[in-house]
Amino acid sequence: MKTVLVVAAALIDSDGRVLIAQRPEGKSLAGQWEFPGGKVEAGETPEAALIRELEEELGITTRAACLAPFVFASHTYEMFHLLMPLYLIRRWEGTPQPKEHTALKWVRPKDMRDYPMPPADLPLVAYLNDLI
């Protein structure tokens, strides 16, 4: 089974809320809410991939020094195994916009379970709850 490396961000605002993004129609798990991020391309570090993905998906910029490795997900889907480090980010430039998602929401970790999430993302919520 193929292992796919993706990176994700828990952007945390000054009120302790985390940004989640709704997957668009036409993609797998459409309508579910996820942590922004994406696949690490060949020759790319996870940090460089996350900085690139945040620019592409949300229109924001950040630096590697602002990425704090937090926890990772390891989940087997039907066709592949997903390995996903989650980075905490408290500093970025720009206002997040849903460039590749249907919608964005700032949500307190304790309320995240009210939103349907992909199986790989869901277990990470408990860690955020303990932190924030």
MODELLER restraints for C-alpha pairs under 7 A, 6 or more apart:
rsr = mdl.restraints
at = mdl.atoms
rsr.add(forms.Gaussian(group=physical.xy_distance, feature=features.Distance(at['CA:1:A'], at['CA:80:A']), mean=5.65, stdev=0.5))
rsr.add(forms.Gaussian(group=physical.xy_distance, feature=features.Distance(at['CA:1:A'], at['CA:81:A']), mean=6.79, stdev=0.5))
rsr.add(forms.Gaussian(group=physical.xy_distance, feature=features.Distance(at['CA:2:A'], at['CA:80:A']), mean=5.02, stdev=0.5))
rsr.add(forms.Gaussian(group=physical.xy_distance, feature=features.Distance(at['CA:2:A'], at['CA:81:A']), mean=6.11, stdev=0.5))
rsr.add(forms.Gaussian(group=physical.xy_distance, feature=features.Distance(at['CA:3:A'], at['CA:80:A']), mean=5.80, stdev=0.5))
rsr.add(forms.Gaussian(group=physical.xy_distance, feature=features.Distance(at['CA:3:A'], at['CA:81:A']), mean=4.59, stdev=0.5))
rsr.add(forms.Gaussian(group=physical.xy_distance, feature=features.Distance(at['CA:3:A'], at['CA:82:A']), mean=5.78, stdev=0.5))
rsr.add(forms.Gaussian(group=physical.xy_distance, feature=features.Distance(at['CA:3:A'], at['CA:83:A']), mean=6.98, stdev=0.5))
rsr.add(forms.Gaussian(group=physical.xy_distance, feature=features.Distance(at['CA:4:A'], at['CA:80:A']), mean=6.80, stdev=0.5))
rsr.add(forms.Gaussian(group=physical.xy_distance, feature=features.Distance(at['CA:4:A'], at['CA:81:A']), mean=6.06, stdev=0.5))
rsr.add(forms.Gaussian(group=physical.xy_distance, feature=features.Distance(at['CA:4:A'], at['CA:82:A']), mean=4.94, stdev=0.5))
rsr.add(forms.Gaussian(group=physical.xy_distance, feature=features.Distance(at['CA:4:A'], at['CA:83:A']), mean=6.14, stdev=0.5))
rsr.add(forms.Gaussian(group=physical.xy_distance, feature=features.Distance(at['CA:5:A'], at['CA:39:A']), mean=6.04, stdev=0.5))
rsr.add(forms.Gaussian(group=physical.xy_distance, feature=features.Distance(at['CA:5:A'], at['CA:40:A']), mean=5.91, stdev=0.5))
rsr.add(forms.Gaussian(group=physical.xy_distance, feature=features.Distance(at['CA:5:A'], at['CA:82:A']), mean=6.13, stdev=0.5))
rsr.add(forms.Gaussian(group=physical.xy_distance, feature=features.Distance(at['CA:5:A'], at['CA:83:A']), mean=5.02, stdev=0.5))
rsr.add(forms.Gaussian(group=physical.xy_distance, feature=features.Distance(at['CA:5:A'], at['CA:84:A']), mean=5.99, stdev=0.5))
rsr.add(forms.Gaussian(group=physical.xy_distance, feature=features.Distance(at['CA:6:A'], at['CA:38:A']), mean=5.12, stdev=0.5))
rsr.add(forms.Gaussian(group=physical.xy_distance, feature=features.Distance(at['CA:6:A'], at['CA:39:A']), mean=4.09, stdev=0.5))
rsr.add(forms.Gaussian(group=physical.xy_distance, feature=features.Distance(at['CA:6:A'], at['CA:40:A']), mean=5.40, stdev=0.5))
rsr.add(forms.Gaussian(group=physical.xy_distance, feature=features.Distance(at['CA:6:A'], at['CA:83:A']), mean=6.38, stdev=0.5))
rsr.add(forms.Gaussian(group=physical.xy_distance, feature=features.Distance(at['CA:6:A'], at['CA:84:A']), mean=4.98, stdev=0.5))
rsr.add(forms.Gaussian(group=physical.xy_distance, feature=features.Distance(at['CA:7:A'], at['CA:37:A']), mean=5.40, stdev=0.5))
rsr.add(forms.Gaussian(group=physical.xy_distance, feature=features.Distance(at['CA:7:A'], at['CA:38:A']), mean=5.51, stdev=0.5))
rsr.add(forms.Gaussian(group=physical.xy_distance, feature=features.Distance(at['CA:7:A'], at['CA:39:A']), mean=6.38, stdev=0.5))
rsr.add(forms.Gaussian(group=physical.xy_distance, feature=features.Distance(at['CA:7:A'], at['CA:40:A']), mean=6.83, stdev=0.5))
rsr.add(forms.Gaussian(group=physical.xy_distance, feature=features.Distance(at['CA:7:A'], at['CA:46:A']), mean=6.24, stdev=0.5))
rsr.add(forms.Gaussian(group=physical.xy_distance, feature=features.Distance(at['CA:7:A'], at['CA:50:A']), mean=5.94, stdev=0.5))
rsr.add(forms.Gaussian(group=physical.xy_distance, feature=features.Distance(at['CA:7:A'], at['CA:84:A']), mean=5.20, stdev=0.5))
rsr.add(forms.Gaussian(group=physical.xy_distance, feature=features.Distance(at['CA:7:A'], at['CA:85:A']), mean=5.32, stdev=0.5))
rsr.add(forms.Gaussian(group=physical.xy_distance, feature=features.Distance(at['CA:7:A'], at['CA:86:A']), mean=6.25, stdev=0.5))
rsr.add(forms.Gaussian(group=physical.xy_distance, feature=features.Distance(at['CA:8:A'], at['CA:35:A']), mean=5.70, stdev=0.5))
rsr.add(forms.Gaussian(group=physical.xy_distance, feature=features.Distance(at['CA:8:A'], at['CA:36:A']), mean=5.50, stdev=0.5))
rsr.add(forms.Gaussian(group=physical.xy_distance, feature=features.Distance(at['CA:8:A'], at['CA:37:A']), mean=4.18, stdev=0.5))
rsr.add(forms.Gaussian(group=physical.xy_distance, feature=features.Distance(at['CA:8:A'], at['CA:38:A']), mean=6.55, stdev=0.5))
rsr.add(forms.Gaussian(group=physical.xy_distance, feature=features.Distance(at['CA:8:A'], at['CA:50:A']), mean=6.74, stdev=0.5))
rsr.add(forms.Gaussian(group=physical.xy_distance, feature=features.Distance(at['CA:8:A'], at['CA:84:A']), mean=6.72, stdev=0.5))
rsr.add(forms.Gaussian(group=physical.xy_distance, feature=features.Distance(at['CA:8:A'], at['CA:85:A']), mean=6.32, stdev=0.5))
rsr.add(forms.Gaussian(group=physical.xy_distance, feature=features.Distance(at['CA:8:A'], at['CA:86:A']), mean=4.82, stdev=0.5))
rsr.add(forms.Gaussian(group=physical.xy_distance, feature=features.Distance(at['CA:8:A'], at['CA:87:A']), mean=6.32, stdev=0.5))
rsr.add(forms.Gaussian(group=physical.xy_distance, feature=features.Distance(at['CA:9:A'], at['CA:35:A']), mean=5.79, stdev=0.5))
rsr.add(forms.Gaussian(group=physical.xy_distance, feature=features.Distance(at['CA:9:A'], at['CA:36:A']), mean=5.60, stdev=0.5))
rsr.add(forms.Gaussian(group=physical.xy_distance, feature=features.Distance(at['CA:9:A'], at['CA:37:A']), mean=6.07, stdev=0.5))
rsr.add(forms.Gaussian(group=physical.xy_distance, feature=features.Distance(at['CA:9:A'], at['CA:86:A']), mean=5.49, stdev=0.5))
rsr.add(forms.Gaussian(group=physical.xy_distance, feature=features.Distance(at['CA:9:A'], at['CA:87:A']), mean=4.91, stdev=0.5))
rsr.add(forms.Gaussian(group=physical.xy_distance, feature=features.Distance(at['CA:9:A'], at['CA:88:A']), mean=5.97, stdev=0.5))
rsr.add(forms.Gaussian(group=physical.xy_distance, feature=features.Distance(at['CA:9:A'], at['CA:89:A']), mean=6.70, stdev=0.5))
rsr.add(forms.Gaussian(group=physical.xy_distance, feature=features.Distance(at['CA:10:A'], at['CA:18:A']), mean=5.93, stdev=0.5))
rsr.add(forms.Gaussian(group=physical.xy_distance, feature=features.Distance(at['CA:10:A'], at['CA:19:A']), mean=6.54, stdev=0.5))
rsr.add(forms.Gaussian(group=physical.xy_distance, feature=features.Distance(at['CA:10:A'], at['CA:35:A']), mean=6.23, stdev=0.5))
rsr.add(forms.Gaussian(group=physical.xy_distance, feature=features.Distance(at['CA:10:A'], at['CA:86:A']), mean=6.79, stdev=0.5))
rsr.add(forms.Gaussian(group=physical.xy_distance, feature=features.Distance(at['CA:10:A'], at['CA:87:A']), mean=6.06, stdev=0.5))
rsr.add(forms.Gaussian(group=physical.xy_distance, feature=features.Distance(at['CA:10:A'], at['CA:88:A']), mean=4.90, stdev=0.5))
rsr.add(forms.Gaussian(group=physical.xy_distance, feature=features.Distance(at['CA:10:A'], at['CA:89:A']), mean=6.08, stdev=0.5))
rsr.add(forms.Gaussian(group=physical.xy_distance, feature=features.Distance(at['CA:11:A'], at['CA:18:A']), mean=5.45, stdev=0.5))
rsr.add(forms.Gaussian(group=physical.xy_distance, feature=features.Distance(at['CA:11:A'], at['CA:19:A']), mean=5.55, stdev=0.5))
rsr.add(forms.Gaussian(group=physical.xy_distance, feature=features.Distance(at['CA:11:A'], at['CA:88:A']), mean=6.10, stdev=0.5))
rsr.add(forms.Gaussian(group=physical.xy_distance, feature=features.Distance(at['CA:11:A'], at['CA:89:A']), mean=4.77, stdev=0.5))
rsr.add(forms.Gaussian(group=physical.xy_distance, feature=features.Distance(at['CA:11:A'], at['CA:90:A']), mean=5.95, stdev=0.5))
rsr.add(forms.Gaussian(group=physical.xy_distance, feature=features.Distance(at['CA:12:A'], at['CA:18:A']), mean=4.66, stdev=0.5))
rsr.add(forms.Gaussian(group=physical.xy_distance, feature=features.Distance(at['CA:12:A'], at['CA:19:A']), mean=6.78, stdev=0.5))
rsr.add(forms.Gaussian(group=physical.xy_distance, feature=features.Distance(at['CA:12:A'], at['CA:89:A']), mean=6.13, stdev=0.5))
rsr.add(forms.Gaussian(group=physical.xy_distance, feature=features.Distance(at['CA:12:A'], at['CA:90:A']), mean=5.17, stdev=0.5))
rsr.add(forms.Gaussian(group=physical.xy_distance, feature=features.Distance(at['CA:13:A'], at['CA:90:A']), mean=6.37, stdev=0.5))
rsr.add(forms.Gaussian(group=physical.xy_distance, feature=features.Distance(at['CA:16:A'], at['CA:108:A']), mean=6.61, stdev=0.5))
rsr.add(forms.Gaussian(group=physical.xy_distance, feature=features.Distance(at['CA:16:A'], at['CA:132:A']), mean=6.43, stdev=0.5))
rsr.add(forms.Gaussian(group=physical.xy_distance, feature=features.Distance(at['CA:17:A'], at['CA:106:A']), mean=5.49, stdev=0.5))
rsr.add(forms.Gaussian(group=physical.xy_distance, feature=features.Distance(at['CA:17:A'], at['CA:107:A']), mean=4.98, stdev=0.5))
rsr.add(forms.Gaussian(group=physical.xy_distance, feature=features.Distance(at['CA:17:A'], at['CA:108:A']), mean=4.48, stdev=0.5))
rsr.add(forms.Gaussian(group=physical.xy_distance, feature=features.Distance(at['CA:17:A'], at['CA:109:A']), mean=6.85, stdev=0.5))
rsr.add(forms.Gaussian(group=physical.xy_distance, feature=features.Distance(at['CA:18:A'], at['CA:106:A']), mean=5.30, stdev=0.5))
rsr.add(forms.Gaussian(group=physical.xy_distance, feature=features.Distance(at['CA:18:A'], at['CA:107:A']), mean=5.26, stdev=0.5))
rsr.add(forms.Gaussian(group=physical.xy_distance, feature=features.Distance(at['CA:18:A'], at['CA:108:A']), mean=6.08, stdev=0.5))
rsr.add(forms.Gaussian(group=physical.xy_distance, feature=features.Distance(at['CA:18:A'], at['CA:109:A']), mean=6.74, stdev=0.5))
rsr.add(forms.Gaussian(group=physical.xy_distance, feature=features.Distance(at['CA:19:A'], at['CA:104:A']), mean=6.78, stdev=0.5))
rsr.add(forms.Gaussian(group=physical.xy_distance, feature=features.Distance(at['CA:19:A'], at['CA:105:A']), mean=5.62, stdev=0.5))
rsr.add(forms.Gaussian(group=physical.xy_distance, feature=features.Distance(at['CA:19:A'], at['CA:106:A']), mean=4.51, stdev=0.5))
rsr.add(forms.Gaussian(group=physical.xy_distance, feature=features.Distance(at['CA:19:A'], at['CA:107:A']), mean=6.34, stdev=0.5))
rsr.add(forms.Gaussian(group=physical.xy_distance, feature=features.Distance(at['CA:20:A'], at['CA:33:A']), mean=5.96, stdev=0.5))
rsr.add(forms.Gaussian(group=physical.xy_distance, feature=features.Distance(at['CA:20:A'], at['CA:34:A']), mean=5.42, stdev=0.5))
rsr.add(forms.Gaussian(group=physical.xy_distance, feature=features.Distance(at['CA:20:A'], at['CA:35:A']), mean=5.13, stdev=0.5))
rsr.add(forms.Gaussian(group=physical.xy_distance, feature=features.Distance(at['CA:20:A'], at['CA:36:A']), mean=6.64, stdev=0.5))
rsr.add(forms.Gaussian(group=physical.xy_distance, feature=features.Distance(at['CA:20:A'], at['CA:104:A']), mean=5.78, stdev=0.5))
rsr.add(forms.Gaussian(group=physical.xy_distance, feature=features.Distance(at['CA:20:A'], at['CA:105:A']), mean=5.45, stdev=0.5))
rsr.add(forms.Gaussian(group=physical.xy_distance, feature=features.Distance(at['CA:20:A'], at['CA:106:A']), mean=6.46, stdev=0.5))
rsr.add(forms.Gaussian(group=physical.xy_distance, feature=features.Distance(at['CA:21:A'], at['CA:33:A']), mean=5.24, stdev=0.5))
rsr.add(forms.Gaussian(group=physical.xy_distance, feature=features.Distance(at['CA:21:A'], at['CA:34:A']), mean=5.29, stdev=0.5))
rsr.add(forms.Gaussian(group=physical.xy_distance, feature=features.Distance(at['CA:21:A'], at['CA:35:A']), mean=6.24, stdev=0.5))
rsr.add(forms.Gaussian(group=physical.xy_distance, feature=features.Distance(at['CA:21:A'], at['CA:36:A']), mean=6.17, stdev=0.5))
rsr.add(forms.Gaussian(group=physical.xy_distance, feature=features.Distance(at['CA:21:A'], at['CA:101:A']), mean=6.15, stdev=0.5))
rsr.add(forms.Gaussian(group=physical.xy_distance, feature=features.Distance(at['CA:21:A'], at['CA:103:A']), mean=5.87, stdev=0.5))
rsr.add(forms.Gaussian(group=physical.xy_distance, feature=features.Distance(at['CA:21:A'], at['CA:104:A']), mean=4.52, stdev=0.5))
rsr.add(forms.Gaussian(group=physical.xy_distance, feature=features.Distance(at['CA:21:A'], at['CA:105:A']), mean=6.53, stdev=0.5))
rsr.add(forms.Gaussian(group=physical.xy_distance, feature=features.Distance(at['CA:22:A'], at['CA:31:A']), mean=5.63, stdev=0.5))
rsr.add(forms.Gaussian(group=physical.xy_distance, feature=features.Distance(at['CA:22:A'], at['CA:32:A']), mean=5.49, stdev=0.5))
rsr.add(forms.Gaussian(group=physical.xy_distance, feature=features.Distance(at['CA:22:A'], at['CA:33:A']), mean=4.30, stdev=0.5))
rsr.add(forms.Gaussian(group=physical.xy_distance, feature=features.Distance(at['CA:22:A'], at['CA:34:A']), mean=6.32, stdev=0.5))
rsr.add(forms.Gaussian(group=physical.xy_distance, feature=features.Distance(at['CA:22:A'], at['CA:101:A']), mean=5.54, stdev=0.5))
rsr.add(forms.Gaussian(group=physical.xy_distance, feature=features.Distance(at['CA:22:A'], at['CA:102:A']), mean=5.43, stdev=0.5))
rsr.add(forms.Gaussian(group=physical.xy_distance, feature=features.Distance(at['CA:22:A'], at['CA:103:A']), mean=5.27, stdev=0.5))
rsr.add(forms.Gaussian(group=physical.xy_distance, feature=features.Distance(at['CA:22:A'], at['CA:104:A']), mean=6.30, stdev=0.5))
rsr.add(forms.Gaussian(group=physical.xy_distance, feature=features.Distance(at['CA:23:A'], at['CA:29:A']), mean=6.85, stdev=0.5))
rsr.add(forms.Gaussian(group=physical.xy_distance, feature=features.Distance(at['CA:23:A'], at['CA:30:A']), mean=4.93, stdev=0.5))
rsr.add(forms.Gaussian(group=physical.xy_distance, feature=features.Distance(at['CA:23:A'], at['CA:31:A']), mean=5.07, stdev=0.5))
rsr.add(forms.Gaussian(group=physical.xy_distance, feature=features.Distance(at['CA:23:A'], at['CA:32:A']), mean=5.54, stdev=0.5))
rsr.add(forms.Gaussian(group=physical.xy_distance, feature=features.Distance(at['CA:23:A'], at['CA:33:A']), mean=6.16, stdev=0.5))
rsr.add(forms.Gaussian(group=physical.xy_distance, feature=features.Distance(at['CA:23:A'], at['CA:101:A']), mean=5.33, stdev=0.5))
rsr.add(forms.Gaussian(group=physical.xy_distance, feature=features.Distance(at['CA:23:A'], at['CA:102:A']), mean=6.20, stdev=0.5))
rsr.add(forms.Gaussian(group=physical.xy_distance, feature=features.Distance(at['CA:24:A'], at['CA:30:A']), mean=5.29, stdev=0.5))
rsr.add(forms.Gaussian(group=physical.xy_distance, feature=features.Distance(at['CA:24:A'], at['CA:31:A']), mean=6.06, stdev=0.5))
rsr.add(forms.Gaussian(group=physical.xy_distance, feature=features.Distance(at['CA:24:A'], at['CA:101:A']), mean=5.25, stdev=0.5))
rsr.add(forms.Gaussian(group=physical.xy_distance, feature=features.Distance(at['CA:24:A'], at['CA:102:A']), mean=5.06, stdev=0.5))
rsr.add(forms.Gaussian(group=physical.xy_distance, feature=features.Distance(at['CA:25:A'], at['CA:31:A']), mean=6.70, stdev=0.5))
rsr.add(forms.Gaussian(group=physical.xy_distance, feature=features.Distance(at['CA:29:A'], at['CA:118:A']), mean=6.76, stdev=0.5))
rsr.add(forms.Gaussian(group=physical.xy_distance, feature=features.Distance(at['CA:32:A'], at['CA:116:A']), mean=5.15, stdev=0.5))
rsr.add(forms.Gaussian(group=physical.xy_distance, feature=features.Distance(at['CA:32:A'], at['CA:117:A']), mean=5.02, stdev=0.5))
rsr.add(forms.Gaussian(group=physical.xy_distance, feature=features.Distance(at['CA:32:A'], at['CA:118:A']), mean=6.42, stdev=0.5))
rsr.add(forms.Gaussian(group=physical.xy_distance, feature=features.Distance(at['CA:33:A'], at['CA:115:A']), mean=6.36, stdev=0.5))
rsr.add(forms.Gaussian(group=physical.xy_distance, feature=features.Distance(at['CA:33:A'], at['CA:116:A']), mean=5.94, stdev=0.5))
rsr.add(forms.Gaussian(group=physical.xy_distance, feature=features.Distance(at['CA:33:A'], at['CA:117:A']), mean=4.82, stdev=0.5))
rsr.add(forms.Gaussian(group=physical.xy_distance, feature=features.Distance(at['CA:34:A'], at['CA:117:A']), mean=5.85, stdev=0.5))
rsr.add(forms.Gaussian(group=physical.xy_distance, feature=features.Distance(at['CA:34:A'], at['CA:118:A']), mean=6.67, stdev=0.5))
rsr.add(forms.Gaussian(group=physical.xy_distance, feature=features.Distance(at['CA:34:A'], at['CA:121:A']), mean=6.46, stdev=0.5))
rsr.add(forms.Gaussian(group=physical.xy_distance, feature=features.Distance(at['CA:37:A'], at['CA:50:A']), mean=5.90, stdev=0.5))
rsr.add(forms.Gaussian(group=physical.xy_distance, feature=features.Distance(at['CA:37:A'], at['CA:53:A']), mean=5.48, stdev=0.5))
rsr.add(forms.Gaussian(group=physical.xy_distance, feature=features.Distance(at['CA:37:A'], at['CA:54:A']), mean=6.37, stdev=0.5))
rsr.add(forms.Gaussian(group=physical.xy_distance, feature=features.Distance(at['CA:38:A'], at['CA:53:A']), mean=6.04, stdev=0.5))
rsr.add(forms.Gaussian(group=physical.xy_distance, feature=features.Distance(at['CA:40:A'], at['CA:46:A']), mean=6.01, stdev=0.5))
rsr.add(forms.Gaussian(group=physical.xy_distance, feature=features.Distance(at['CA:40:A'], at['CA:49:A']), mean=5.31, stdev=0.5))
rsr.add(forms.Gaussian(group=physical.xy_distance, feature=features.Distance(at['CA:47:A'], at['CA:64:A']), mean=6.04, stdev=0.5))
rsr.add(forms.Gaussian(group=physical.xy_distance, feature=features.Distance(at['CA:51:A'], at['CA:61:A']), mean=6.81, stdev=0.5))
rsr.add(forms.Gaussian(group=physical.xy_distance, feature=features.Distance(at['CA:51:A'], at['CA:62:A']), mean=6.27, stdev=0.5))
rsr.add(forms.Gaussian(group=physical.xy_distance, feature=features.Distance(at['CA:51:A'], at['CA:63:A']), mean=6.91, stdev=0.5))
rsr.add(forms.Gaussian(group=physical.xy_distance, feature=features.Distance(at['CA:54:A'], at['CA:60:A']), mean=5.95, stdev=0.5))
rsr.add(forms.Gaussian(group=physical.xy_distance, feature=features.Distance(at['CA:54:A'], at['CA:61:A']), mean=6.89, stdev=0.5))
rsr.add(forms.Gaussian(group=physical.xy_distance, feature=features.Distance(at['CA:55:A'], at['CA:61:A']), mean=5.74, stdev=0.5))
rsr.add(forms.Gaussian(group=physical.xy_distance, feature=features.Distance(at['CA:57:A'], at['CA:98:A']), mean=6.60, stdev=0.5))
rsr.add(forms.Gaussian(group=physical.xy_distance, feature=features.Distance(at['CA:57:A'], at['CA:99:A']), mean=5.13, stdev=0.5))
rsr.add(forms.Gaussian(group=physical.xy_distance, feature=features.Distance(at['CA:57:A'], at['CA:100:A']), mean=5.17, stdev=0.5))
rsr.add(forms.Gaussian(group=physical.xy_distance, feature=features.Distance(at['CA:58:A'], at['CA:96:A']), mean=4.77, stdev=0.5))
rsr.add(forms.Gaussian(group=physical.xy_distance, feature=features.Distance(at['CA:58:A'], at['CA:97:A']), mean=4.79, stdev=0.5))
rsr.add(forms.Gaussian(group=physical.xy_distance, feature=features.Distance(at['CA:58:A'], at['CA:98:A']), mean=5.63, stdev=0.5))
rsr.add(forms.Gaussian(group=physical.xy_distance, feature=features.Distance(at['CA:58:A'], at['CA:99:A']), mean=5.67, stdev=0.5))
rsr.add(forms.Gaussian(group=physical.xy_distance, feature=features.Distance(at['CA:59:A'], at['CA:96:A']), mean=6.02, stdev=0.5))
rsr.add(forms.Gaussian(group=physical.xy_distance, feature=features.Distance(at['CA:59:A'], at['CA:97:A']), mean=6.18, stdev=0.5))
rsr.add(forms.Gaussian(group=physical.xy_distance, feature=features.Distance(at['CA:60:A'], at['CA:92:A']), mean=6.61, stdev=0.5))
rsr.add(forms.Gaussian(group=physical.xy_distance, feature=features.Distance(at['CA:60:A'], at['CA:93:A']), mean=5.63, stdev=0.5))
rsr.add(forms.Gaussian(group=physical.xy_distance, feature=features.Distance(at['CA:60:A'], at['CA:94:A']), mean=4.92, stdev=0.5))
rsr.add(forms.Gaussian(group=physical.xy_distance, feature=features.Distance(at['CA:60:A'], at['CA:95:A']), mean=6.42, stdev=0.5))
rsr.add(forms.Gaussian(group=physical.xy_distance, feature=features.Distance(at['CA:60:A'], at['CA:96:A']), mean=5.92, stdev=0.5))
rsr.add(forms.Gaussian(group=physical.xy_distance, feature=features.Distance(at['CA:61:A'], at['CA:92:A']), mean=5.67, stdev=0.5))
rsr.add(forms.Gaussian(group=physical.xy_distance, feature=features.Distance(at['CA:61:A'], at['CA:93:A']), mean=5.19, stdev=0.5))
rsr.add(forms.Gaussian(group=physical.xy_distance, feature=features.Distance(at['CA:61:A'], at['CA:94:A']), mean=6.77, stdev=0.5))
rsr.add(forms.Gaussian(group=physical.xy_distance, feature=features.Distance(at['CA:62:A'], at['CA:91:A']), mean=6.90, stdev=0.5))
rsr.add(forms.Gaussian(group=physical.xy_distance, feature=features.Distance(at['CA:62:A'], at['CA:92:A']), mean=4.63, stdev=0.5))
rsr.add(forms.Gaussian(group=physical.xy_distance, feature=features.Distance(at['CA:62:A'], at['CA:93:A']), mean=6.31, stdev=0.5))
rsr.add(forms.Gaussian(group=physical.xy_distance, feature=features.Distance(at['CA:66:A'], at['CA:89:A']), mean=6.00, stdev=0.5))
rsr.add(forms.Gaussian(group=physical.xy_distance, feature=features.Distance(at['CA:66:A'], at['CA:91:A']), mean=6.13, stdev=0.5))
rsr.add(forms.Gaussian(group=physical.xy_distance, feature=features.Distance(at['CA:67:A'], at['CA:87:A']), mean=5.76, stdev=0.5))
rsr.add(forms.Gaussian(group=physical.xy_distance, feature=features.Distance(at['CA:67:A'], at['CA:88:A']), mean=5.96, stdev=0.5))
rsr.add(forms.Gaussian(group=physical.xy_distance, feature=features.Distance(at['CA:67:A'], at['CA:89:A']), mean=5.34, stdev=0.5))
rsr.add(forms.Gaussian(group=physical.xy_distance, feature=features.Distance(at['CA:68:A'], at['CA:87:A']), mean=5.17, stdev=0.5))
rsr.add(forms.Gaussian(group=physical.xy_distance, feature=features.Distance(at['CA:68:A'], at['CA:88:A']), mean=5.00, stdev=0.5))
rsr.add(forms.Gaussian(group=physical.xy_distance, feature=features.Distance(at['CA:68:A'], at['CA:89:A']), mean=6.46, stdev=0.5))
rsr.add(forms.Gaussian(group=physical.xy_distance, feature=features.Distance(at['CA:69:A'], at['CA:86:A']), mean=6.33, stdev=0.5))
rsr.add(forms.Gaussian(group=physical.xy_distance, feature=features.Distance(at['CA:69:A'], at['CA:87:A']), mean=4.43, stdev=0.5))
rsr.add(forms.Gaussian(group=physical.xy_distance, feature=features.Distance(at['CA:69:A'], at['CA:88:A']), mean=6.39, stdev=0.5))
rsr.add(forms.Gaussian(group=physical.xy_distance, feature=features.Distance(at['CA:70:A'], at['CA:86:A']), mean=5.76, stdev=0.5))
rsr.add(forms.Gaussian(group=physical.xy_distance, feature=features.Distance(at['CA:70:A'], at['CA:87:A']), mean=5.28, stdev=0.5))
rsr.add(forms.Gaussian(group=physical.xy_distance, feature=features.Distance(at['CA:70:A'], at['CA:88:A']), mean=6.22, stdev=0.5))
rsr.add(forms.Gaussian(group=physical.xy_distance, feature=features.Distance(at['CA:71:A'], at['CA:85:A']), mean=5.97, stdev=0.5))
rsr.add(forms.Gaussian(group=physical.xy_distance, feature=features.Distance(at['CA:71:A'], at['CA:86:A']), mean=5.46, stdev=0.5))
rsr.add(forms.Gaussian(group=physical.xy_distance, feature=features.Distance(at['CA:72:A'], at['CA:84:A']), mean=5.31, stdev=0.5))
rsr.add(forms.Gaussian(group=physical.xy_distance, feature=features.Distance(at['CA:72:A'], at['CA:85:A']), mean=4.01, stdev=0.5))
rsr.add(forms.Gaussian(group=physical.xy_distance, feature=features.Distance(at['CA:72:A'], at['CA:86:A']), mean=5.47, stdev=0.5))
rsr.add(forms.Gaussian(group=physical.xy_distance, feature=features.Distance(at['CA:73:A'], at['CA:83:A']), mean=5.76, stdev=0.5))
rsr.add(forms.Gaussian(group=physical.xy_distance, feature=features.Distance(at['CA:73:A'], at['CA:84:A']), mean=4.97, stdev=0.5))
rsr.add(forms.Gaussian(group=physical.xy_distance, feature=features.Distance(at['CA:73:A'], at['CA:85:A']), mean=6.32, stdev=0.5))
rsr.add(forms.Gaussian(group=physical.xy_distance, feature=features.Distance(at['CA:73:A'], at['CA:120:A']), mean=5.94, stdev=0.5))
rsr.add(forms.Gaussian(group=physical.xy_distance, feature=features.Distance(at['CA:74:A'], at['CA:82:A']), mean=5.73, stdev=0.5))
rsr.add(forms.Gaussian(group=physical.xy_distance, feature=features.Distance(at['CA:74:A'], at['CA:83:A']), mean=4.69, stdev=0.5))
rsr.add(forms.Gaussian(group=physical.xy_distance, feature=features.Distance(at['CA:74:A'], at['CA:84:A']), mean=6.50, stdev=0.5))
rsr.add(forms.Gaussian(group=physical.xy_distance, feature=features.Distance(at['CA:74:A'], at['CA:120:A']), mean=6.93, stdev=0.5))
rsr.add(forms.Gaussian(group=physical.xy_distance, feature=features.Distance(at['CA:75:A'], at['CA:81:A']), mean=5.81, stdev=0.5))
rsr.add(forms.Gaussian(group=physical.xy_distance, feature=features.Distance(at['CA:75:A'], at['CA:82:A']), mean=5.23, stdev=0.5))
rsr.add(forms.Gaussian(group=physical.xy_distance, feature=features.Distance(at['CA:75:A'], at['CA:83:A']), mean=6.70, stdev=0.5))
rsr.add(forms.Gaussian(group=physical.xy_distance, feature=features.Distance(at['CA:75:A'], at['CA:120:A']), mean=5.49, stdev=0.5))
rsr.add(forms.Gaussian(group=physical.xy_distance, feature=features.Distance(at['CA:76:A'], at['CA:82:A']), mean=6.12, stdev=0.5))
rsr.add(forms.Gaussian(group=physical.xy_distance, feature=features.Distance(at['CA:98:A'], at['CA:104:A']), mean=6.08, stdev=0.5))
rsr.add(forms.Gaussian(group=physical.xy_distance, feature=features.Distance(at['CA:109:A'], at['CA:125:A']), mean=6.36, stdev=0.5))
rsr.add(forms.Gaussian(group=physical.xy_distance, feature=features.Distance(at['CA:109:A'], at['CA:128:A']), mean=6.04, stdev=0.5))
rsr.add(forms.Gaussian(group=physical.xy_distance, feature=features.Distance(at['CA:109:A'], at['CA:129:A']), mean=5.18, stdev=0.5))
rsr.add(forms.Gaussian(group=physical.xy_distance, feature=features.Distance(at['CA:110:A'], at['CA:129:A']), mean=5.93, stdev=0.5))
rsr.add(forms.Gaussian(group=physical.xy_distance, feature=features.Distance(at['CA:112:A'], at['CA:125:A']), mean=6.97, stdev=0.5))
